[in-house]
Each structure stands twice: as C-alpha cells, then as structure tokens.
Amino acid sequence: MERKYRVGILGATGAVGQKFIEILEGHPWFDITALAASDRSAGKPYREAANWIVSRPIPAAVAEREVVEARPDLDCDFVFSGLTADVAGDIERTFAEAGYPVISNARNYRMQDDVPLLIPEVNPTHTALIEQQRWGAGGFIVTNPNCSTVGLVCALRPLVDAFGVEAVQVTTLQALSGAGYPGVSALDALGNVMPYIGGEEDKMATEPLKLLGRLVGDRIEPARFAISAQCNRVPVLDGHLECISVRLGREAGAAEVRDAFLHFQSPISGIGLPSTPERLLHVFDEAPFPQPRRHVELGRGMTVSIGRIRPCPVLDVKFVALVHNTVRGAAGGAVLNAELLIRQGHLNHRAERVPATA
C-alpha cells in the first residue's frame, strides 16, 4: 500500500471509540487523523476529554490530539462511528451526505434496505448494496451487527451452507462491557444475572436473517427461519457466551456438525486483510470450554470459539459459542469491514479537505 488511509473516529471518547483507538494503534493501513466527540469534549486534548477505561495506556500519537466536534469537515478519508444510537442517526447521515464513507457500529441503519449489514467472512458480497445509496458524492454507510448477533451468525454460517437451518433457539450470557460505560450499576451486576437487555432479543431475531440472506439483484432476500432469543447480562468483563440449539434442514449428527465448523472456508481467506484471524472458528472438544476468561482473546479477539457440540432432544444439535463483544462484536469487526471495503475498491483516498469556514 503506497500510503495509509486517514481515519476519523466519531464518538472517540466513548467506550467503543476508545476500543477503536486501541485496535488502530500500529495498524499497517490506517492512521488516526481526527478525533470527534460531543461539544463538551471539543477543544480539549484527548487525554483530558476521555475517561480512558482501556487497560493499555492512551497511545502517545493521540493523547495530545485535540478533540473536535462531530461535523463533516474532518481531515480524513473515511470515519469509524462509535456513536451511541441516540445521536448516531443524524450525525452519520450528515457525514454520508457530505461525501464521507461511514463505517458504523451503531444500530440506526443496520436494517435499512440499501445499507450493508456486514461480517466479511459471512456475507462479503452484500457490500454491493453501497451502489444503491444516494447520500452524496462518494458518501455511504456500512454497518456491523449487534455484538451478540455476530457470534450467533458466525456459528450459523457453516450450518446454513452444509445442511440448511430451519429454526434457532439461543440464550446469551452477555458481558458487562457490552453495556458501555458507566454501564450497569454495581448493585445490579455483582453476584447477579439480569435477564433483560433492552432491544437485544429483537436484534438477534432480525439481524441474522439479513446477514444470512442472499443478494438478489439490488436487494437482500432474507433467510427464512425462526429465531427465538433470550438475552442475559452476567458479571463477566468481556465475552458473550451463547447457548445455541438448531434445527437443521437435513439430518446430521453432532460429528458432522463439528466437521462443518472445522472445515469452514472463509470467503475472504487469502486476500490479505490485516485484521483477519487465522481461523474464524476455533472448535473445542474439551467439555468445559470455551470460557470467556480463558478464550475471549483468541485470534486477537477476532476468533469465535465453539464447544460442547452434541445432539439436542428438542431440535437437532446444540453447542455454545463465545465472541469478544468489544473486538469482533464492535470495533474490531468495523475495522475488518473497512479493510474489506478497501480490497473491494469501495474506499479510496480522498483529496485533502479544507475545513469549512464560518
């Protein structure tokens, strides 16, 4: 690559924005050139504006960088959005209309017909929807799914391909970091399980059908199977564990399902994306695995772990899946999306921007 792409981060001081900064440090393709946040953070150096909650120190390259308002006059080729859903809709639209590609982690545009909902190893061809968008010269929006949806869909992709899927039951045990910062009150989280996460079950029932759907002309034909989801918040820092039961489209035993996981071939393997893990799926045969504390960082947090594959007396097969919710399920997934868009020719270097004058 002749020169790096200039990256702006919207919502840079928040939990997802901080994870973007951590993941992008030393990235071979990307340089952070703009940090944008709310009006109350604008004008401050990043180290003062951000309540840094990541375990590593703030990277020196951004610590003294001035935070600016989230307005479409940023000096960058595209933006990552770590904005919360209450503000993401208007701000992301403004950037897309001004000609910026927006790689979003927010839910606002995920189910819009012309917006790709993307996991590169699952549905890389869905980026063709970008051609249907009419935001502005060169502007578009691409989204990554809900963090719990990512683990479920990565596990279902090999089964859809090998056997077909007719029904899914999933129960999630979701980490506290998925609630952002300050997140769940300590009085609610400690020694407790919270059996409700607002909106989460609806996302898990709808987003997989778009992700696993077929691109037909200029639209996505959604997958057709039922999904029943129950979502729980548990006192774990990072890593969503999901207990999944599946009715398959044809008869298959647990050993056959295990082979489907083991031999799944990612459609983006070999194209040289820096954030791609060596294997999308890691299969454990040991009965107690996977576990968040031990295995959430596999593949630098980009691998989905599978274990406890066995027959299900109600459906056909059941297993557990583990996904790193803030890496594969959020910032890391969005970075991989951007890498794919570059390889596909959807992201290009932009002319140097001149900030708008008053």
C-alpha positions, 0 to 999 in steps of 0.5 A, a space after each residue: 500500500 503506497 500510503 495509509 488511509 486517514 481515519 476519523 473516529 466519531 464518538 472517540 471518547 466513548 467506550 467503543 471509540 476508545 476500543 477503536 483507538 486501541 485496535 488502530 494503534 500500529 495498524 499497517 493501513 490506517 492512521 488516526 487523523 481526527 478525533 470527534 466527540 460531543 461539544 463538551 469534549 471539543 477543544 480539549 486534548 484527548 487525554 483530558 476529554 476521555 475517561 480512558 477505561 482501556 487497560 493499555 495506556 492512551 497511545 502517545 500519537 493521540 493523547 495530545 490530539 485535540 478533540 473536535 466536534 462531530 461535523 463533516 469537515 474532518 481531515 480524513 478519508 473515511 470515519 469509524 462511528 462509535 456513536 451511541 444510537 441516540 445521536 448516531 442517526 443524524 450525525 452519520 447521515 450528515 457525514 454520508 451526505 457530505 461525501 464521507 464513507 461511514 463505517 458504523 457500529 451503531 444500530 440506526 441503519 443496520 436494517 435499512 434496505 440499501 445499507 450493508 449489514 456486514 461480517 466479511 467472512 459471512 456475507 462479503 458480497 452484500 457490500 454491493 448494496 453501497 451502489 444503491 445509496 444516494 447520500 452524496 458524492 462518494 458518501 455511504 454507510 456500512 454497518 456491523 451487527 449487534 455484538 451478540 448477533 455476530 457470534 450467533 451468525 458466525 456459528 450459523 454460517 457453516 450450518 446454513 451452507 452444509 445442511 440448511 437451518 430451519 429454526 434457532 433457539 439461543 440464550 446469551 450470557 452477555 458481558 458487562 462491557 457490552 453495556 458501555 460505560 458507566 454501564 450497569 450499576 454495581 448493585 445490579 451486576 455483582 453476584 447477579 444475572 439480569 435477564 433483560 437487555 433492552 432491544 437485544 432479543 429483537 436484534 438477534 431475531 432480525 439481524 441474522 436473517 439479513 446477514 444470512 440472506 442472499 443478494 438478489 439483484 439490488 436487494 437482500 432476500 432474507 433467510 427464512 427461519 425462526 429465531 427465538 432469543 433470550 438475552 442475559 447480562 452476567 458479571 463477566 468483563 468481556 465475552 458473550 457466551 451463547 447457548 445455541 440449539 438448531 434445527 437443521 434442514 437435513 439430518 446430521 449428527 453432532 460429528 458432522 456438525 463439528 466437521 462443518 465448523 472445522 472445515 469452514 472456508 472463509 470467503 475472504 481467506 487469502 486476500 490479505 486483510 490485516 485484521 483477519 484471524 487465522 481461523 474464524 472458528 476455533 472448535 473445542 472438544 474439551 467439555 468445559 470450554 470455551 470460557 470467556 476468561 480463558 478464550 475471549 482473546 483468541 485470534 486477537 479477539 477476532 476468533 469465535 470459539 465453539 464447544 460442547 457440540 452434541 445432539 439436542 432432544 428438542 431440535 437437532 444439535 446444540 453447542 455454545 459459542 463465545 465472541 469478544 463483544 468489544 473486538 469482533 462484536 464492535 470495533 474490531 469487526 468495523 475495522 475488518 469491514 473497512 479493510 474489506 471495503 478497501 480490497 473491494 475498491 469501495 474506499 479510496 483516498 480522498 483529496 485533502 479537505 479544507 475545513 469549512 469556514 464560518 
